[in-house]
């Protein structure tokens, strides 16, 4: 994940149920949003293909 051009987190998918690895299908993947700390809200989420 990048925020304003700075990498803020890195996720390695070890669960094959959550989409294919990028090496098998670059268009596949898992999008994780924080949802474990109580009330959470998101807006203006954009996904950019690199």
Predicted model as a PDB file, atoms N, CA, C, CB and O in Angstrom, pLDDT in the B-factor column:
MODEL        1                                                                  
ATOM      1  N   UNK A   1       0.841  -1.171   0.000  1.00 74.00           N  
ATOM      2  CA  UNK A   1       0.000   0.000   0.000  1.00 74.00           C  
ATOM      3  C   UNK A   1       0.884   1.231   0.000  1.00 74.00           C  
ATOM      4  CB  UNK A   1      -0.956   0.000   1.207  1.00 74.00           C  
ATOM      5  O   UNK A   1       1.913   1.280   0.674  1.00 74.00           O  
ATOM      6  N   UNK A   2       0.470   2.209  -0.758  1.00 79.00           N  
ATOM      7  CA  UNK A   2       1.197   3.475  -0.803  1.00 79.00           C  
ATOM      8  C   UNK A   2       0.259   4.615  -0.432  1.00 79.00           C  
ATOM      9  CB  UNK A   2       1.812   3.710  -2.204  1.00 79.00           C  
ATOM     10  O   UNK A   2      -0.906   4.632  -0.829  1.00 79.00           O  
ATOM     11  N   UNK A   3       0.772   5.545   0.319  1.00 83.00           N  
ATOM     12  CA  UNK A   3       0.031   6.739   0.693  1.00 83.00           C  
ATOM     13  C   UNK A   3       0.881   7.934   0.318  1.00 83.00           C  
ATOM     14  CB  UNK A   3      -0.327   6.748   2.215  1.00 83.00           C  
ATOM     15  O   UNK A   3       1.969   8.122   0.860  1.00 83.00           O  
ATOM     16  N   UNK A   4       0.389   8.742  -0.609  1.00 88.00           N  
ATOM     17  CA  UNK A   4       1.135   9.905  -1.111  1.00 88.00           C  
ATOM     18  C   UNK A   4       2.531   9.522  -1.595  1.00 88.00           C  
ATOM     19  CB  UNK A   4       1.242  10.971  -0.023  1.00 88.00           C  
ATOM     20  O   UNK A   4       3.501  10.246  -1.369  1.00 88.00           O  
ATOM     21  N   UNK A   5       2.616   8.366  -2.266  1.00 87.00           N  
ATOM     22  CA  UNK A   5       3.880   7.932  -2.843  1.00 87.00           C  
ATOM     23  C   UNK A   5       4.812   7.199  -1.897  1.00 87.00           C  
ATOM     24  CB  UNK A   5       4.579   9.093  -3.379  1.00 87.00           C  
ATOM     25  O   UNK A   5       5.874   6.743  -2.321  1.00 87.00           O  
ATOM     26  N   UNK A   6       4.448   7.071  -0.621  1.00 91.00           N  
ATOM     27  CA  UNK A   6       5.289   6.392   0.368  1.00 91.00           C  
ATOM     28  C   UNK A   6       4.663   5.053   0.731  1.00 91.00           C  
ATOM     29  CB  UNK A   6       5.478   7.267   1.636  1.00 91.00           C  
ATOM     30  O   UNK A   6       3.479   4.981   1.060  1.00 91.00           O  
ATOM     31  N   UNK A   7       5.470   3.987   0.670  1.00 88.00           N  
ATOM     32  CA  UNK A   7       4.944   2.675   1.036  1.00 88.00           C  
ATOM     33  C   UNK A   7       4.668   2.653   2.528  1.00 88.00           C  
ATOM     34  CB  UNK A   7       5.931   1.542   0.641  1.00 88.00           C  
ATOM     35  O   UNK A   7       5.554   2.933   3.336  1.00 88.00           O  
ATOM     36  N   UNK A   8       3.421   2.316   2.894  1.00 86.00           N  
ATOM     37  CA  UNK A   8       3.030   2.311   4.301  1.00 86.00           C  
ATOM     38  C   UNK A   8       2.821   0.907   4.842  1.00 86.00           C  
ATOM     39  CB  UNK A   8       1.770   3.116   4.487  1.00 86.00           C  
ATOM     40  O   UNK A   8       2.862   0.704   6.056  1.00 86.00           O  
ATOM     41  N   UNK A   9       2.599  -0.065   3.968  1.00 81.00           N  
ATOM     42  CA  UNK A   9       2.457  -1.441   4.418  1.00 81.00           C  
ATOM     43  C   UNK A   9       2.743  -2.382   3.260  1.00 81.00           C  
ATOM     44  CB  UNK A   9       1.047  -1.694   4.992  1.00 81.00           C  
ATOM     45  O   UNK A   9       2.719  -1.989   2.094  1.00 81.00           O  
ATOM     46  N   UNK A  10       3.014  -3.630   3.607  1.00 80.00           N  
ATOM     47  CA  UNK A  10       3.312  -4.657   2.617  1.00 80.00           C  
ATOM     48  C   UNK A  10       2.597  -5.925   3.041  1.00 80.00           C  
ATOM     49  CB  UNK A  10       4.852  -4.894   2.473  1.00 80.00           C  
ATOM     50  O   UNK A  10       2.681  -6.322   4.203  1.00 80.00           O  
ATOM     51  N   UNK A  11       1.897  -6.563   2.121  1.00 75.00           N  
ATOM     52  CA  UNK A  11       1.156  -7.779   2.416  1.00 75.00           C  
ATOM     53  C   UNK A  11       1.586  -8.866   1.457  1.00 75.00           C  
ATOM     54  CB  UNK A  11      -0.364  -7.543   2.328  1.00 75.00           C  
ATOM     55  O   UNK A  11       1.598  -8.658   0.244  1.00 75.00           O  
ATOM     56  N   UNK A  12       1.941 -10.027   1.992  1.00 76.00           N  
ATOM     57  CA  UNK A  12       2.251 -11.186   1.181  1.00 76.00           C  
ATOM     58  C   UNK A  12       1.115 -12.174   1.347  1.00 76.00           C  
ATOM     59  CB  UNK A  12       3.621 -11.816   1.575  1.00 76.00           C  
ATOM     60  O   UNK A  12       0.865 -12.659   2.450  1.00 76.00           O  
ATOM     61  N   UNK A  13       0.433 -12.473   0.265  1.00 70.00           N  
ATOM     62  CA  UNK A  13      -0.717 -13.360   0.314  1.00 70.00           C  
ATOM     63  C   UNK A  13      -0.266 -14.802   0.433  1.00 70.00           C  
ATOM     64  CB  UNK A  13      -1.593 -13.178  -0.923  1.00 70.00           C  
ATOM     65  O   UNK A  13       0.279 -15.367  -0.515  1.00 70.00           O  
ATOM     66  N   UNK A  14      -0.490 -15.401   1.594  1.00 76.00           N  
ATOM     67  CA  UNK A  14      -0.154 -16.812   1.797  1.00 76.00           C  
ATOM     68  C   UNK A  14      -1.399 -17.687   1.681  1.00 76.00           C  
ATOM     69  CB  UNK A  14       0.510 -17.016   3.170  1.00 76.00           C  
ATOM     70  O   UNK A  14      -1.302 -18.912   1.754  1.00 76.00           O  
ATOM     71  N   UNK A  15      -2.559 -17.076   1.501  1.00 73.00           N  
ATOM     72  CA  UNK A  15      -3.829 -17.792   1.422  1.00 73.00           C  
ATOM     73  C   UNK A  15      -4.300 -17.821  -0.028  1.00 73.00           C  
ATOM     74  CB  UNK A  15      -4.901 -17.131   2.336  1.00 73.00           C  
ATOM     75  O   UNK A  15      -4.750 -16.800  -0.547  1.00 73.00           O  
ATOM     76  N   UNK A  16      -4.204 -18.969  -0.687  1.00 68.00           N  
ATOM     77  CA  UNK A  16      -4.561 -19.068  -2.100  1.00 68.00           C  
ATOM     78  C   UNK A  16      -6.060 -18.860  -2.328  1.00 68.00           C  
ATOM     79  CB  UNK A  16      -4.137 -20.423  -2.651  1.00 68.00           C  
ATOM     80  O   UNK A  16      -6.477 -18.659  -3.468  1.00 68.00           O  
ATOM     81  N   UNK A  17      -6.865 -18.903  -1.291  1.00 70.00           N  
ATOM     82  CA  UNK A  17      -8.299 -18.645  -1.420  1.00 70.00           C  
ATOM     83  C   UNK A  17      -8.563 -17.175  -1.711  1.00 70.00           C  
ATOM     84  CB  UNK A  17      -9.038 -19.071  -0.145  1.00 70.00           C  
ATOM     85  O   UNK A  17      -9.620 -16.839  -2.247  1.00 70.00           O  
ATOM     86  N   UNK A  18      -7.628 -16.288  -1.373  1.00 69.00           N  
ATOM     87  CA  UNK A  18      -7.786 -14.841  -1.540  1.00 69.00           C  
ATOM     88  C   UNK A  18      -7.235 -14.354  -2.872  1.00 69.00           C  
ATOM     89  CB  UNK A  18      -7.099 -14.107  -0.406  1.00 69.00           C  
ATOM     90  O   UNK A  18      -6.514 -13.356  -2.894  1.00 69.00           O  
ATOM     91  N   UNK A  19      -7.530 -14.987  -3.933  1.00 68.00           N  
ATOM     92  CA  UNK A  19      -7.040 -14.539  -5.239  1.00 68.00           C  
ATOM     93  C   UNK A  19      -5.727 -15.191  -5.608  1.00 68.00           C  
ATOM     94  CB  UNK A  19      -6.879 -13.039  -5.252  1.00 68.00           C  
ATOM     95  O   UNK A  19      -5.066 -15.814  -4.777  1.00 68.00           O  
ATOM     96  N   UNK A  20      -5.369 -15.044  -6.832  1.00 72.00           N  
ATOM     97  CA  UNK A  20      -4.138 -15.647  -7.339  1.00 72.00           C  
ATOM     98  C   UNK A  20      -2.957 -14.737  -7.032  1.00 72.00           C  
ATOM     99  CB  UNK A  20      -4.239 -15.912  -8.862  1.00 72.00           C  
ATOM    100  O   UNK A  20      -3.127 -13.524  -6.909  1.00 72.00           O  
ATOM    101  N   UNK A  21      -1.755 -15.311  -6.905  1.00 69.00           N  
ATOM    102  CA  UNK A  21      -0.582 -14.458  -6.705  1.00 69.00           C  
ATOM    103  C   UNK A  21      -0.325 -13.600  -7.949  1.00 69.00           C  
ATOM    104  CB  UNK A  21       0.665 -15.317  -6.377  1.00 69.00           C  
ATOM    105  O   UNK A  21      -0.704 -13.984  -9.055  1.00 69.00           O  
ATOM    106  N   UNK A  22       0.295 -12.479  -7.776  1.00 71.00           N  
ATOM    107  CA  UNK A  22       0.559 -11.560  -8.887  1.00 71.00           C  
ATOM    108  C   UNK A  22       1.373 -12.217  -9.992  1.00 71.00           C  
ATOM    109  CB  UNK A  22       1.285 -10.326  -8.384  1.00 71.00           C  
ATOM    110  O   UNK A  22       1.257 -11.833 -11.155  1.00 71.00           O  
ATOM    111  N   UNK A  23       2.195 -13.204  -9.643  1.00 78.00           N  
ATOM    112  CA  UNK A  23       2.988 -13.891 -10.665  1.00 78.00           C  
ATOM    113  C   UNK A  23       2.098 -14.723 -11.584  1.00 78.00           C  
ATOM    114  CB  UNK A  23       4.046 -14.786 -10.007  1.00 78.00           C  
ATOM    115  O   UNK A  23       2.446 -14.936 -12.745  1.00 78.00           O  
ATOM    116  N   UNK A  24       0.958 -15.196 -11.085  1.00 79.00           N  
ATOM    117  CA  UNK A  24       0.041 -15.998 -11.897  1.00 79.00           C  
ATOM    118  C   UNK A  24      -0.975 -15.128 -12.633  1.00 79.00           C  
ATOM    119  CB  UNK A  24      -0.686 -17.011 -11.021  1.00 79.00           C  
ATOM    120  O   UNK A  24      -1.345 -15.431 -13.767  1.00 79.00           O  
ATOM    121  N   UNK A  25      -1.422 -14.058 -11.999  1.00 77.00           N  
ATOM    122  CA  UNK A  25      -2.430 -13.183 -12.602  1.00 77.00           C  
ATOM    123  C   UNK A  25      -2.279 -11.776 -12.030  1.00 77.00           C  
ATOM    124  CB  UNK A  25      -3.870 -13.729 -12.351  1.00 77.00           C  
ATOM    125  O   UNK A  25      -2.822 -11.495 -10.962  1.00 77.00           O  
ATOM    126  N   UNK A  26      -1.562 -10.890 -12.707  1.00 75.00           N  
ATOM    127  CA  UNK A  26      -1.323  -9.540 -12.183  1.00 75.00           C  
ATOM    128  C   UNK A  26      -2.601  -8.740 -11.939  1.00 75.00           C  
ATOM    129  CB  UNK A  26      -0.444  -8.781 -13.134  1.00 75.00           C  
ATOM    130  O   UNK A  26      -2.588  -7.786 -11.161  1.00 75.00           O  
ATOM    131  N   UNK A  27      -3.706  -9.112 -12.592  1.00 73.00           N  
ATOM    132  CA  UNK A  27      -4.964  -8.383 -12.406  1.00 73.00           C  
ATOM    133  C   UNK A  27      -5.739  -8.874 -11.186  1.00 73.00           C  
ATOM    134  CB  UNK A  27      -5.831  -8.512 -13.650  1.00 73.00           C  
ATOM    135  O   UNK A  27      -6.732  -8.260 -10.797  1.00 73.00           O  
ATOM    136  N   UNK A  28      -5.298  -9.969 -10.583  1.00 71.00           N  
ATOM    137  CA  UNK A  28      -5.967 -10.521  -9.414  1.00 71.00           C  
ATOM    138  C   UNK A  28      -5.313  -9.964  -8.148  1.00 71.00           C  
ATOM    139  CB  UNK A  28      -5.915 -12.073  -9.427  1.00 71.00           C  
ATOM    140  O   UNK A  28      -4.192  -9.456  -8.194  1.00 71.00           O  
ATOM    141  N   UNK A  29      -6.001 -10.061  -7.047  1.00 65.00           N  
ATOM    142  CA  UNK A  29      -5.398  -9.631  -5.802  1.00 65.00           C  
ATOM    143  C   UNK A  29      -6.414  -9.482  -4.685  1.00 65.00           C  
ATOM    144  CB  UNK A  29      -4.678  -8.338  -6.006  1.00 65.00           C  
ATOM    145  O   UNK A  29      -7.605  -9.732  -4.870  1.00 65.00           O  
ATOM    146  N   UNK A  30      -5.933  -9.075  -3.535  1.00 66.00           N  
ATOM    147  CA  UNK A  30      -6.750  -8.917  -2.347  1.00 66.00           C  
ATOM    148  C   UNK A  30      -6.650  -7.476  -1.879  1.00 66.00           C  
ATOM    149  CB  UNK A  30      -6.314  -9.899  -1.230  1.00 66.00           C  
ATOM    150  O   UNK A  30      -5.553  -6.929  -1.771  1.00 66.00           O  
ATOM    151  N   UNK A  31      -7.773  -6.871  -1.605  1.00 73.00           N  
ATOM    152  CA  UNK A  31      -7.781  -5.508  -1.085  1.00 73.00           C  
ATOM    153  C   UNK A  31      -8.205  -5.582   0.370  1.00 73.00           C  
ATOM    154  CB  UNK A  31      -8.732  -4.573  -1.912  1.00 73.00           C  
ATOM    155  O   UNK A  31      -9.330  -5.983   0.669  1.00 73.00           O  
ATOM    156  N   UNK A  32      -7.326  -5.203   1.266  1.00 72.00           N  
ATOM    157  CA  UNK A  32      -7.640  -5.250   2.689  1.00 72.00           C  
ATOM    158  C   UNK A  32      -7.779  -3.850   3.251  1.00 72.00           C  
ATOM    159  CB  UNK A  32      -6.567  -6.021   3.453  1.00 72.00           C  
ATOM    160  O   UNK A  32      -6.925  -2.991   3.030  1.00 72.00           O  
ATOM    161  N   UNK A  33      -8.860  -3.628   3.978  1.00 74.00           N  
ATOM    162  CA  UNK A  33      -9.083  -2.348   4.636  1.00 74.00           C  
ATOM    163  C   UNK A  33      -9.160  -2.587   6.138  1.00 74.00           C  
ATOM    164  CB  UNK A  33     -10.379  -1.656   4.110  1.00 74.00           C  
ATOM    165  O   UNK A  33      -9.688  -3.608   6.578  1.00 74.00           O  
ATOM    166  N   UNK A  34      -8.648  -1.673   6.909  1.00 69.00           N  
ATOM    167  CA  UNK A  34      -8.672  -1.814   8.356  1.00 69.00           C  
ATOM    168  C   UNK A  34     -10.117  -1.858   8.840  1.00 69.00           C  
ATOM    169  CB  UNK A  34      -7.902  -0.659   9.035  1.00 69.00           C  
ATOM    170  O   UNK A  34     -10.924  -0.997   8.490  1.00 69.00           O  
ATOM    171  N   UNK A  35     -10.433  -2.858   9.639  1.00 60.00           N  
ATOM    172  CA  UNK A  35     -11.809  -2.984  10.112  1.00 60.00           C  
ATOM    173  C   UNK A  35     -11.887  -3.635  11.488  1.00 60.00           C  
ATOM    174  CB  UNK A  35     -12.627  -3.785   9.121  1.00 60.00           C  
ATOM    175  O   UNK A  35     -12.921  -4.205  11.837  1.00 60.00           O  
ATOM    176  N   UNK A  36     -10.822  -3.563  12.273  1.00 67.00           N  
ATOM    177  CA  UNK A  36     -10.804  -4.284  13.545  1.00 67.00           C  
ATOM    178  C   UNK A  36     -10.729  -3.360  14.761  1.00 67.00           C  
ATOM    179  CB  UNK A  36      -9.638  -5.235  13.569  1.00 67.00           C  
ATOM    180  O   UNK A  36     -10.522  -3.840  15.876  1.00 67.00           O  
ATOM    181  N   UNK A  37     -10.887  -2.078  14.582  1.00 70.00           N  
ATOM    182  CA  UNK A  37     -10.714  -1.162  15.719  1.00 70.00           C  
ATOM    183  C   UNK A  37     -11.987  -0.403  16.068  1.00 70.00           C  
ATOM    184  CB  UNK A  37      -9.611  -0.172  15.419  1.00 70.00           C  
ATOM    185  O   UNK A  37     -11.922   0.705  16.600  1.00 70.00           O  
ATOM    186  N   UNK A  38     -13.128  -0.980  15.777  1.00 77.00           N  
ATOM    187  CA  UNK A  38     -14.372  -0.284  16.060  1.00 77.00           C  
ATOM    188  C   UNK A  38     -14.900   0.407  14.819  1.00 77.00           C  
ATOM    189  CB  UNK A  38     -14.177   0.725  17.177  1.00 77.00           C  
ATOM    190  O   UNK A  38     -14.763  -0.114  13.712  1.00 77.00           O  
ATOM    191  N   UNK A  39     -15.497   1.563  14.990  1.00 81.00           N  
ATOM    192  CA  UNK A  39     -16.082   2.289  13.869  1.00 81.00           C  
ATOM    193  C   UNK A  39     -14.991   2.822  12.941  1.00 81.00           C  
ATOM    194  CB  UNK A  39     -16.960   3.443  14.378  1.00 81.00           C  
ATOM    195  O   UNK A  39     -14.063   3.504  13.377  1.00 81.00           O  
ATOM    196  N   UNK A  40     -15.119   2.503  11.672  1.00 79.00           N  
ATOM    197  CA  UNK A  40     -14.149   2.911  10.660  1.00 79.00           C  
ATOM    198  C   UNK A  40     -14.928   3.427   9.454  1.00 79.00           C  
ATOM    199  CB  UNK A  40     -13.194   1.723  10.261  1.00 79.00           C  
ATOM    200  O   UNK A  40     -15.967   2.869   9.101  1.00 79.00           O  
ATOM    201  N   UNK A  41     -14.435   4.487   8.822  1.00 81.00           N  
ATOM    202  CA  UNK A  41     -15.080   5.028   7.630  1.00 81.00           C  
ATOM    203  C   UNK A  41     -14.021   5.304   6.564  1.00 81.00           C  
ATOM    204  CB  UNK A  41     -15.874   6.323   7.968  1.00 81.00           C  
ATOM    205  O   UNK A  41     -12.890   5.676   6.879  1.00 81.00           O  
ATOM    206  N   UNK A  42     -14.397   5.120   5.318  1.00 83.00           N  
ATOM    207  CA  UNK A  42     -13.497   5.361   4.204  1.00 83.00           C  
ATOM    208  C   UNK A  42     -14.224   6.210   3.166  1.00 83.00           C  
ATOM    209  CB  UNK A  42     -12.999   4.023   3.586  1.00 83.00           C  
ATOM    210  O   UNK A  42     -15.445   6.129   3.035  1.00 83.00           O  
ATOM    211  N   UNK A  43     -13.479   7.013   2.438  1.00 88.00           N  
ATOM    212  CA  UNK A  43     -14.040   7.740   1.309  1.00 88.00           C  
ATOM    213  C   UNK A  43     -12.909   8.050   0.329  1.00 88.00           C  
ATOM    214  CB  UNK A  43     -14.760   9.050   1.778  1.00 88.00           C  
ATOM    215  O   UNK A  43     -11.733   8.062   0.693  1.00 88.00           O  
ATOM    216  N   UNK A  44     -13.285   8.294  -0.888  1.00 89.00           N  
ATOM    217  CA  UNK A  44     -12.330   8.627  -1.954  1.00 89.00           C  
ATOM    218  C   UNK A  44     -11.244   7.551  -2.105  1.00 89.00           C  
ATOM    219  CB  UNK A  44     -11.677   9.990  -1.669  1.00 89.00           C  
ATOM    220  O   UNK A  44     -10.066   7.872  -2.265  1.00 89.00           O  
ATOM    221  N   UNK A  45     -11.640   6.299  -2.053  1.00 86.00           N  
ATOM    222  CA  UNK A  45     -10.680   5.204  -2.254  1.00 86.00           C  
ATOM    223  C   UNK A  45     -10.495   5.026  -3.755  1.00 86.00           C  
ATOM    224  CB  UNK A  45     -11.170   3.861  -1.574  1.00 86.00           C  
ATOM    225  O   UNK A  45     -11.467   4.861  -4.493  1.00 86.00           O  
ATOM    226  N   UNK A  46      -9.251   5.059  -4.196  1.00 85.00           N  
ATOM    227  CA  UNK A  46      -8.940   4.865  -5.615  1.00 85.00           C  
ATOM    228  C   UNK A  46      -7.939   3.739  -5.747  1.00 85.00           C  
ATOM    229  CB  UNK A  46      -8.389   6.168  -6.258  1.00 85.00           C  
ATOM    230  O   UNK A  46      -7.011   3.624  -4.947  1.00 85.00           O  
ATOM    231  N   UNK A  47      -8.124   2.923  -6.740  1.00 81.00           N  
ATOM    232  CA  UNK A  47      -7.207   1.819  -7.022  1.00 81.00           C  
ATOM    233  C   UNK A  47      -6.538   2.126  -8.350  1.00 81.00           C  
ATOM    234  CB  UNK A  47      -7.953   0.428  -7.059  1.00 81.00           C  
ATOM    235  O   UNK A  47      -7.204   2.305  -9.369  1.00 81.00           O  
ATOM    236  N   UNK A  48      -5.231   2.183  -8.327  1.00 78.00           N  
ATOM    237  CA  UNK A  48      -4.466   2.550  -9.499  1.00 78.00           C  
ATOM    238  C   UNK A  48      -3.650   1.364  -9.972  1.00 78.00           C  
ATOM    239  CB  UNK A  48      -3.560   3.747  -9.205  1.00 78.00           C  
ATOM    240  O   UNK A  48      -2.905   0.771  -9.192  1.00 78.00           O  
ATOM    241  N   UNK A  49      -3.783   1.011 -11.245  1.00 71.00           N  
ATOM    242  CA  UNK A  49      -3.004  -0.065 -11.810  1.00 71.00           C  
ATOM    243  C   UNK A  49      -1.596   0.460 -12.089  1.00 71.00           C  
ATOM    244  CB  UNK A  49      -3.671  -0.625 -13.101  1.00 71.00           C  
ATOM    245  O   UNK A  49      -1.422   1.497 -12.729  1.00 71.00           O  
ATOM    246  N   UNK A  50      -0.615  -0.262 -11.607  1.00 66.00           N  
ATOM    247  CA  UNK A  50       0.786   0.159 -11.810  1.00 66.00           C  
ATOM    248  C   UNK A  50       1.367  -0.453 -13.048  1.00 66.00           C  
ATOM    249  CB  UNK A  50       1.643  -0.213 -10.613  1.00 66.00           C  
ATOM    250  O   UNK A  50       2.530  -0.209 -13.371  1.00 66.00           O  
TER     251      UNK A  50                                                      
ENDMDL                                                                          
END                                                                             
